[in-house]
């Protein structure tokens, strides 16, 4: 095999790997490969049309990571979601949900468990409270047609969420 050209496809804004080694940090492995290549001045081309996210979801990364250059493909741009402006999570009146929701847990404190995995007890409690409220009141759940997934990157947070759900 004797390749004449190489094409690397990636995203310089992609979350980089967790690096715990001091040597890895000194070598810059805490930054994504594409980020390091662009920083070194390698030529690049940004793909500006996205096909995977609803427009309401894509607007955040476009504005905050790609300087507004990320556009929705025509077939994606036609998709719409009925979004309720005011979501009343705490009084049980949630009927529709936006495509995504960001909630600031101001009182939460990150901690490390027995291993290096991080967790945040306040965040876990809030995630479970939100999930329970949504399951109890949102139309998609009360009709029996809904599914929910709570995502976390850390095993320690998974353990906290499981404990909260058992209560």
N, CA and C atoms as a LAMMPS dump frame, in Angstrom:
ITEM: TIMESTEP
0
ITEM: NUMBER OF ATOMS
501
ITEM: BOX BOUNDS ff ff ff
-5.0000000000000000e+02 5.0000000000000000e+02
-5.0000000000000000e+02 5.0000000000000000e+02
-5.0000000000000000e+02 5.0000000000000000e+02
ITEM: ATOMS id mol type element x y z
1 1 1 N 0.86 -1.172 0
2 1 2 C 0 0 0
3 1 3 C 0.898 1.224 0
4 2 1 N 0.658 2.111 -0.966
5 2 2 C 1.502 3.29 -1.123
6 2 3 C 0.617 4.513 -1.372
7 3 1 N -0.008 5.037 -0.334
8 3 2 C -0.916 6.179 -0.553
9 3 3 C -0.158 7.412 -1.022
10 4 1 N -0.761 8.121 -1.964
11 4 2 C -0.165 9.343 -2.491
12 4 3 C -0.694 10.579 -1.768
13 5 1 N -1.876 10.463 -1.205
14 5 2 C -2.48 11.59 -0.495
15 5 3 C -3.186 11.069 0.748
16 6 1 N -3.33 11.94 1.716
17 6 2 C -4.05 11.603 2.943
18 6 3 C -5.079 12.681 3.207
19 7 1 N -6.266 12.265 3.549
20 7 2 C -7.337 13.197 3.883
21 7 3 C -7.771 12.913 5.314
22 8 1 N -7.635 13.887 6.177
23 8 2 C -8.089 13.749 7.558
24 8 3 C -9.388 14.518 7.712
25 9 1 N -10.387 13.878 8.277
26 9 2 C -11.674 14.512 8.506
27 9 3 C -11.893 14.551 10.004
28 10 1 N -12.2 15.716 10.514
29 10 2 C -12.429 15.849 11.947
30 10 3 C -12.952 17.222 12.279
31 11 1 N -13.069 17.473 13.554
32 11 2 C -13.642 18.719 14.037
33 11 3 C -12.717 19.328 15.08
34 12 1 N -12.136 20.488 14.806
35 12 2 C -11.238 21.103 15.786
36 12 3 C -11.962 21.523 17.064
37 13 1 N -13.281 21.63 17.013
38 13 2 C -14.045 22.01 18.201
39 13 3 C -14.507 20.797 19.004
40 14 1 N -14.184 19.613 18.533
41 14 2 C -14.596 18.393 19.211
42 14 3 C -13.945 18.308 20.579
43 15 1 N -14.673 17.733 21.521
44 15 2 C -14.141 17.535 22.86
45 15 3 C -12.913 16.646 22.771
46 16 1 N -11.846 17.065 23.393
47 16 2 C -10.619 16.275 23.328
48 16 3 C -10.642 15.187 24.397
49 17 1 N -9.678 14.312 24.312
50 17 2 C -9.585 13.21 25.264
51 17 3 C -9.194 13.727 26.644
52 18 1 N -9.588 12.984 27.669
53 18 2 C -9.133 13.283 29.025
54 18 3 C -7.714 12.755 29.137
55 19 1 N -6.792 13.616 29.496
56 19 2 C -5.385 13.23 29.587
57 19 3 C -4.946 13.378 31.035
58 20 1 N -4.482 12.288 31.639
59 20 2 C -4.028 12.337 33.029
60 20 3 C -2.51 12.291 33.135
61 21 1 N -1.836 11.915 32.074
62 21 2 C -0.382 11.819 32.079
63 21 3 C 0.254 13.196 31.875
64 22 1 N 1.277 13.485 32.668
65 22 2 C 1.987 14.761 32.507
66 22 3 C 2.679 14.83 31.147
67 23 1 N 3.208 13.707 30.686
68 23 2 C 3.849 13.677 29.372
69 23 3 C 2.813 13.952 28.283
70 24 1 N 1.641 13.331 28.399
71 24 2 C 0.572 13.572 27.43
72 24 3 C 0.167 15.034 27.392
73 25 1 N 0.097 15.666 28.559
74 25 2 C -0.237 17.096 28.624
75 25 3 C 0.852 17.928 27.96
76 26 1 N 2.119 17.599 28.242
77 26 2 C 3.226 18.347 27.632
78 26 3 C 3.233 18.194 26.118
79 27 1 N 2.793 17.053 25.625
80 27 2 C 2.743 16.808 24.175
81 27 3 C 1.511 17.428 23.528
82 28 1 N 0.628 18.006 24.322
83 28 2 C -0.55 18.67 23.774
84 28 3 C -1.715 17.744 23.481
85 29 1 N -1.703 16.533 24.054
86 29 2 C -2.775 15.581 23.765
87 29 3 C -4.086 15.931 24.463
88 30 1 N -4.093 16.997 25.234
89 30 2 C -5.351 17.457 25.839
90 30 3 C -6.142 18.322 24.852
91 31 1 N -5.603 18.53 23.661
92 31 2 C -6.31 19.241 22.58
93 31 3 C -6.595 18.238 21.469
94 32 1 N -7.672 18.456 20.725
95 32 2 C -8.026 17.521 19.65
96 32 3 C -6.949 17.534 18.562
97 33 1 N -6.841 16.418 17.843
98 33 2 C -5.878 16.32 16.744
99 33 3 C -6.131 17.412 15.716
100 34 1 N -7.388 17.61 15.334
101 34 2 C -7.693 18.633 14.33
102 34 3 C -7.34 20.028 14.85
103 35 1 N -7.59 20.284 16.114
104 35 2 C -7.221 21.576 16.698
105 35 3 C -5.721 21.811 16.619
106 36 1 N -4.936 20.771 16.907
107 36 2 C -3.475 20.896 16.839
108 36 3 C -3.007 21.107 15.403
109 37 1 N -3.621 20.41 14.444
110 37 2 C -3.232 20.568 13.038
111 37 3 C -3.534 21.978 12.531
112 38 1 N -4.698 22.507 12.874
113 38 2 C -5.047 23.866 12.446
114 38 3 C -4.123 24.891 13.089
115 39 1 N -3.816 24.676 14.363
116 39 2 C -2.907 25.588 15.069
117 39 3 C -1.518 25.575 14.426
118 40 1 N -1.136 24.433 13.844
119 40 2 C 0.165 24.314 13.172
120 40 3 C 0.131 24.896 11.762
121 41 1 N -1.034 25.409 11.347
122 41 2 C -1.12 26.065 10.049
123 41 3 C -1.45 25.155 8.883
124 42 1 N -1.906 23.945 9.152
125 42 2 C -2.262 23.034 8.063
126 42 3 C -3.487 23.569 7.313
127 43 1 N -3.52 23.413 5.99
128 43 2 C -4.69 23.879 5.227
129 43 3 C -5.922 23.063 5.625
130 44 1 N -7.066 23.721 5.579
131 44 2 C -8.292 23.034 5.985
132 44 3 C -9.497 23.614 5.255
133 45 1 N -10.556 22.872 5.266
134 45 2 C -11.823 23.296 4.674
135 45 3 C -12.919 22.948 5.674
136 46 1 N -13.73 23.933 6.033
137 46 2 C -14.835 23.665 6.948
138 46 3 C -16.067 23.23 6.152
139 47 1 N -16.667 22.131 6.57
140 47 2 C -17.946 21.715 6.008
141 47 3 C -19.012 22.529 6.733
142 48 1 N -19.742 23.332 6.002
143 48 2 C -20.622 24.319 6.627
144 48 3 C -22.089 23.908 6.684
145 49 1 N -22.444 22.763 6.122
146 49 2 C -23.849 22.358 6.103
147 49 3 C -24.021 21.127 6.984
148 50 1 N -24.993 21.196 7.901
149 50 2 C -25.213 20.079 8.813
150 50 3 C -26.539 19.402 8.498
151 51 1 N -26.556 18.082 8.69
152 51 2 C -27.72 17.264 8.345
153 51 3 C -28.287 16.502 9.541
154 52 1 N -27.695 16.624 10.719
155 52 2 C -28.028 15.725 11.815
156 52 3 C -28.906 16.321 12.902
157 53 1 N -28.889 17.633 13.083
158 53 2 C -29.589 18.231 14.222
159 53 3 C -30.775 19.067 13.779
160 54 1 N -31.781 19.131 14.639
161 54 2 C -32.859 20.081 14.407
162 54 3 C -32.267 21.486 14.42
163 55 1 N -32.821 22.413 13.649
164 55 2 C -32.286 23.778 13.622
165 55 3 C -32.154 24.412 15.007
166 56 1 N -33.118 24.164 15.884
167 56 2 C -33.046 24.75 17.228
168 56 3 C -31.853 24.228 18.012
169 57 1 N -31.45 23 17.762
170 57 2 C -30.273 22.439 18.432
171 57 3 C -29.005 22.944 17.756
172 58 1 N -28.976 22.968 16.439
173 58 2 C -27.784 23.372 15.685
174 58 3 C -27.431 24.839 15.891
175 59 1 N -28.404 25.66 16.25
176 59 2 C -28.128 27.096 16.402
177 59 3 C -27.109 27.369 17.503
178 60 1 N -27.112 26.57 18.569
179 60 2 C -26.157 26.802 19.659
180 60 3 C -24.713 26.535 19.227
181 61 1 N -24.379 25.334 18.722
182 61 2 C -22.986 25.139 18.3
183 61 3 C -22.574 26.066 17.163
184 62 1 N -23.5 26.383 16.269
185 62 2 C -23.16 27.296 15.18
186 62 3 C -22.71 28.643 15.737
187 63 1 N -23.48 29.174 16.672
188 63 2 C -23.162 30.493 17.235
189 63 3 C -21.937 30.465 18.14
190 64 1 N -21.797 29.439 18.964
191 64 2 C -20.769 29.445 20.003
192 64 3 C -19.451 28.788 19.61
193 65 1 N -19.457 27.933 18.601
194 65 2 C -18.221 27.248 18.227
195 65 3 C -17.775 27.528 16.8
196 66 1 N -18.724 27.868 15.918
197 66 2 C -18.398 27.985 14.505
198 66 3 C -18.669 29.373 13.942
199 67 1 N -18.737 30.374 14.796
200 67 2 C -18.889 31.775 14.38
201 67 3 C -20.081 31.983 13.442
202 68 1 N -21.164 31.244 13.662
203 68 2 C -22.377 31.394 12.863
204 68 3 C -22.292 30.818 11.461
205 69 1 N -21.239 30.073 11.163
206 69 2 C -21.035 29.572 9.796
207 69 3 C -21.723 28.237 9.52
208 70 1 N -22.172 27.544 10.549
209 70 2 C -22.824 26.251 10.355
210 70 3 C -24.269 26.467 9.923
211 71 1 N -24.621 25.927 8.75
212 71 2 C -25.976 26.101 8.202
213 71 3 C -26.707 24.764 8.206
214 72 1 N -28.03 24.858 8.252
215 72 2 C -28.859 23.659 8.184
216 72 3 C -29.077 23.278 6.726
217 73 1 N -28.967 22.001 6.416
218 73 2 C -29.304 21.515 5.073
219 73 3 C -30.784 21.789 4.829
220 74 1 N -31.186 22.009 3.573
221 74 2 C -32.594 22.343 3.292
222 74 3 C -33.589 21.358 3.896
223 75 1 N -33.295 20.055 3.804
224 75 2 C -34.24 19.077 4.348
225 75 3 C -34.32 19.128 5.873
226 76 1 N -33.254 19.572 6.529
227 76 2 C -33.264 19.73 7.984
228 76 3 C -33.935 21.048 8.353
229 77 1 N -33.688 22.078 7.575
230 77 2 C -34.258 23.401 7.862
231 77 3 C -35.785 23.38 7.822
232 78 1 N -36.359 22.446 7.07
233 78 2 C -37.824 22.355 6.982
234 78 3 C -38.45 21.739 8.229
235 79 1 N -37.654 21.045 9.021
236 79 2 C -38.185 20.405 10.225
237 79 3 C -38.509 21.46 11.269
238 80 1 N -39.579 21.266 11.959
239 80 2 C -39.91 22.205 13.031
240 80 3 C -40.393 21.426 14.235
241 81 1 N -40.241 22.028 15.378
242 81 2 C -40.694 21.447 16.632
243 81 3 C -41.528 22.492 17.326
244 82 1 N -42.661 22.099 17.836
245 82 2 C -43.514 23.015 18.575
246 82 3 C -42.882 23.23 19.949
247 83 1 N -42.415 24.432 20.204
248 83 2 C -41.717 24.728 21.452
249 83 3 C -42.561 25.667 22.299
250 84 1 N -42.737 25.277 23.538
251 84 2 C -43.461 26.113 24.49
252 84 3 C -42.466 27.106 25.087
253 85 1 N -42.821 28.383 25.108
254 85 2 C -41.899 29.398 25.617
255 85 3 C -41.607 29.231 27.099
256 86 1 N -42.626 29.051 27.882
257 86 2 C -42.448 28.939 29.329
258 86 3 C -42.625 27.488 29.755
259 87 1 N -41.615 26.927 30.337
260 87 2 C -41.718 25.561 30.835
261 87 3 C -41.846 25.616 32.348
262 88 1 N -42.934 25.142 32.86
263 88 2 C -43.166 25.178 34.303
264 88 3 C -42.893 23.789 34.871
265 89 1 N -41.633 23.47 35.122
266 89 2 C -41.276 22.136 35.593
267 89 3 C -41.835 21.837 36.974
268 90 1 N -41.888 22.839 37.796
269 90 2 C -42.138 22.568 39.207
270 90 3 C -43.613 22.505 39.558
271 91 1 N -44.509 22.962 38.699
272 91 2 C -45.926 22.884 39.051
273 91 3 C -46.667 21.813 38.257
274 92 1 N -45.938 20.949 37.565
275 92 2 C -46.558 19.818 36.894
276 92 3 C -47.328 20.151 35.636
277 93 1 N -47.002 21.263 34.967
278 93 2 C -47.773 21.645 33.783
279 93 3 C -47.01 21.475 32.476
280 94 1 N -45.932 20.744 32.489
281 94 2 C -45.14 20.569 31.275
282 94 3 C -45.944 19.764 30.259
283 95 1 N -46.154 20.324 29.086
284 95 2 C -46.88 19.62 28.031
285 95 3 C -46.019 19.437 26.784
286 96 1 N -45.188 20.413 26.463
287 96 2 C -44.286 20.279 25.323
288 96 3 C -42.886 20.631 25.784
289 97 1 N -41.919 20.136 25.083
290 97 2 C -40.524 20.349 25.459
291 97 3 C -39.752 20.907 24.278
292 98 1 N -38.752 21.75 24.557
293 98 2 C -37.888 22.212 23.472
294 98 3 C -36.958 21.069 23.053
295 99 1 N -36.295 21.188 21.92
296 99 2 C -35.38 20.135 21.475
297 99 3 C -34.226 19.901 22.452
298 100 1 N -33.805 20.942 23.151
299 100 2 C -32.797 20.763 24.191
300 100 3 C -33.037 21.805 25.266
301 101 1 N -32.49 21.538 26.425
302 101 2 C -32.664 22.435 27.558
303 101 3 C -31.369 22.444 28.35
304 102 1 N -30.866 23.605 28.682
305 102 2 C -29.668 23.736 29.504
306 102 3 C -30.097 24.313 30.842
307 103 1 N -29.739 23.635 31.914
308 103 2 C -30.1 24.085 33.254
309 103 3 C -28.813 24.295 34.038
310 104 1 N -28.633 25.477 34.587
311 104 2 C -27.461 25.783 35.394
312 104 3 C -27.699 25.309 36.823
313 105 1 N -26.828 24.452 37.317
314 105 2 C -26.908 23.98 38.695
315 105 3 C -25.879 24.783 39.484
316 106 1 N -26.296 25.966 39.921
317 106 2 C -25.373 26.92 40.542
318 106 3 C -24.782 26.407 41.853
319 107 1 N -25.539 25.616 42.612
320 107 2 C -25.058 25.164 43.923
321 107 3 C -24.302 23.845 43.864
322 108 1 N -24.169 23.27 42.695
323 108 2 C -23.524 21.974 42.577
324 108 3 C -22.019 22.059 42.77
325 109 1 N -21.466 21.001 43.346
326 109 2 C -20.021 20.917 43.57
327 109 3 C -19.523 19.611 42.979
328 110 1 N -18.531 19.702 42.102
329 110 2 C -17.933 18.5 41.535
330 110 3 C -17.052 17.837 42.575
331 111 1 N -17.06 16.507 42.584
332 111 2 C -16.179 15.778 43.486
333 111 3 C -15.703 14.517 42.783
334 112 1 N -14.655 13.925 43.339
335 112 2 C -14.11 12.678 42.803
336 112 3 C -14.433 11.569 43.792
337 113 1 N -14.853 10.425 43.267
338 113 2 C -15.152 9.273 44.114
339 113 3 C -13.901 8.46 44.361
340 114 1 N -14.114 7.133 44.539
341 114 2 C -12.986 6.235 44.796
342 114 3 C -12.003 6.222 43.625
343 115 1 N -12.524 6.395 42.429
344 115 2 C -11.655 6.438 41.254
345 115 3 C -11.532 7.894 40.798
346 116 1 N -11.058 8.13 39.603
347 116 2 C -10.897 9.513 39.141
348 116 3 C -12.17 10.075 38.53
349 117 1 N -13.228 9.266 38.508
350 117 2 C -14.479 9.694 37.885
351 117 3 C -15.15 10.797 38.698
352 118 1 N -15.653 11.817 38.001
353 118 2 C -16.284 12.951 38.676
354 118 3 C -17.766 12.708 38.901
355 119 1 N -18.294 13.445 39.892
356 119 2 C -19.729 13.4 40.158
357 119 3 C -20.157 14.728 40.769
358 120 1 N -21.467 14.965 40.755
359 120 2 C -22.037 16.2 41.287
360 120 3 C -23.417 15.843 41.841
361 121 1 N -23.535 15.791 43.175
362 121 2 C -24.767 15.333 43.826
363 121 3 C -25.952 16.245 43.521
364 122 1 N -25.765 17.558 43.536
365 122 2 C -26.875 18.48 43.25
366 122 3 C -27.374 18.305 41.822
367 123 1 N -26.443 18.127 40.904
368 123 2 C -26.811 17.921 39.502
369 123 3 C -27.595 16.617 39.34
370 124 1 N -27.168 15.56 40.03
371 124 2 C -27.879 14.276 39.96
372 124 3 C -29.289 14.413 40.514
373 125 1 N -29.436 15.09 41.663
374 125 2 C -30.772 15.283 42.252
375 125 3 C -31.676 16.056 41.304
376 126 1 N -31.148 17.121 40.702
377 126 2 C -31.951 17.923 39.78
378 126 3 C -32.331 17.116 38.535
379 127 1 N -31.39 16.343 37.996
380 127 2 C -31.685 15.533 36.806
381 127 3 C -32.81 14.543 37.091
382 128 1 N -32.772 13.907 38.25
383 128 2 C -33.818 12.944 38.605
384 128 3 C -35.142 13.661 38.84
385 129 1 N -35.116 14.813 39.509
386 129 2 C -36.349 15.58 39.732
387 129 3 C -36.969 16.001 38.403
388 130 1 N -36.146 16.497 37.489
389 130 2 C -36.65 16.88 36.165
390 130 3 C -37.238 15.677 35.431
391 131 1 N -36.53 14.568 35.465
392 131 2 C -37.013 13.368 34.777
393 131 3 C -38.345 12.911 35.359
394 132 1 N -38.445 12.874 36.682
395 132 2 C -39.696 12.444 37.317
396 132 3 C -40.841 13.395 36.989
397 133 1 N -40.563 14.7 36.997
398 133 2 C -41.6 15.686 36.685
399 133 3 C -42.068 15.538 35.245
400 134 1 N -41.118 15.347 34.341
401 134 2 C -41.477 15.191 32.93
402 134 3 C -42.279 13.915 32.69
403 135 1 N -41.854 12.832 33.302
404 135 2 C -42.568 11.565 33.126
405 135 3 C -43.993 11.678 33.66
406 136 1 N -44.167 12.425 34.749
407 136 2 C -45.492 12.552 35.359
408 136 3 C -46.418 13.491 34.594
409 137 1 N -45.86 14.43 33.82
410 137 2 C -46.745 15.459 33.273
411 137 3 C -46.684 15.69 31.768
412 138 1 N -45.593 15.361 31.116
413 138 2 C -45.497 15.647 29.676
414 138 3 C -46.396 14.695 28.897
415 139 1 N -47.067 15.22 27.887
416 139 2 C -48.012 14.429 27.091
417 139 3 C -47.403 13.138 26.556
418 140 1 N -46.167 13.208 26.088
419 140 2 C -45.568 12.019 25.482
420 140 3 C -45.408 10.891 26.497
421 141 1 N -45.248 11.223 27.779
422 141 2 C -45.089 10.181 28.79
423 141 3 C -46.426 9.73 29.354
424 142 1 N -47.341 10.669 29.58
425 142 2 C -48.636 10.285 30.143
426 142 3 C -49.439 9.446 29.162
427 143 1 N -49.139 9.548 27.864
428 143 2 C -49.827 8.718 26.868
429 143 3 C -49.142 7.368 26.689
430 144 1 N -48.006 7.174 27.354
431 144 2 C -47.29 5.909 27.258
432 144 3 C -46.393 5.786 26.047
433 145 1 N -46.182 6.868 25.309
434 145 2 C -45.382 6.806 24.083
435 145 3 C -43.985 7.395 24.232
436 146 1 N -43.591 7.803 25.421
437 146 2 C -42.323 8.506 25.575
438 146 3 C -41.192 7.63 26.067
439 147 1 N -39.989 8.063 25.76
440 147 2 C -38.78 7.44 26.277
441 147 3 C -37.869 8.564 26.733
442 148 1 N -37.046 8.288 27.728
443 148 2 C -36.126 9.308 28.221
444 148 3 C -34.772 8.668 28.477
445 149 1 N -33.746 9.457 28.246
446 149 2 C -32.382 9.022 28.511
447 149 3 C -31.659 10.177 29.186
448 150 1 N -31.004 9.896 30.299
449 150 2 C -30.167 10.893 30.963
450 150 3 C -28.728 10.491 30.665
451 151 1 N -27.985 11.387 30.024
452 151 2 C -26.613 11.083 29.625
453 151 3 C -25.618 11.737 30.562
454 152 1 N -24.556 11.02 30.868
455 152 2 C -23.443 11.584 31.612
456 152 3 C -22.167 10.915 31.106
457 153 1 N -21.074 11.623 31.225
458 153 2 C -19.799 11.099 30.745
459 153 3 C -19.026 10.361 31.836
460 154 1 N -19.511 10.406 33.074
461 154 2 C -18.714 9.929 34.199
462 154 3 C -19.395 8.789 34.951
463 155 1 N -18.632 7.723 35.24
464 155 2 C -19.167 6.584 35.991
465 155 3 C -19.638 7.014 37.375
466 156 1 N -18.91 7.933 37.999
467 156 2 C -19.305 8.416 39.32
468 156 3 C -20.679 9.064 39.289
469 157 1 N -20.977 9.796 38.234
470 157 2 C -22.285 10.44 38.101
471 157 3 C -23.364 9.393 37.822
472 158 1 N -23.04 8.361 37.059
473 158 2 C -23.996 7.27 36.819
474 158 3 C -24.387 6.637 38.149
475 159 1 N -23.399 6.37 39.013
476 159 2 C -23.697 5.764 40.321
477 159 3 C -24.603 6.67 41.15
478 160 1 N -24.328 7.977 41.152
479 160 2 C -25.186 8.918 41.894
480 160 3 C -26.607 8.928 41.338
481 161 1 N -26.741 8.966 40.024
482 161 2 C -28.069 8.958 39.4
483 161 3 C -28.827 7.681 39.755
484 162 1 N -28.147 6.549 39.727
485 162 2 C -28.804 5.284 40.082
486 162 3 C -29.289 5.31 41.524
487 163 1 N -28.468 5.849 42.448
488 163 2 C -28.888 5.956 43.857
489 163 3 C -30.093 6.869 44.007
490 164 1 N -30.071 7.998 43.287
491 164 2 C -31.204 8.936 43.359
492 164 3 C -32.48 8.295 42.819
493 165 1 N -32.363 7.521 41.758
494 165 2 C -33.537 6.872 41.167
495 165 3 C -34.107 5.775 42.063
496 166 1 N -33.259 5.161 42.895
497 166 2 C -33.731 4.113 43.805
498 166 3 C -34.557 4.676 44.952
499 167 1 N -34.402 5.958 45.274
500 167 2 C -35.128 6.56 46.409
501 167 3 C -36.587 6.693 46.141
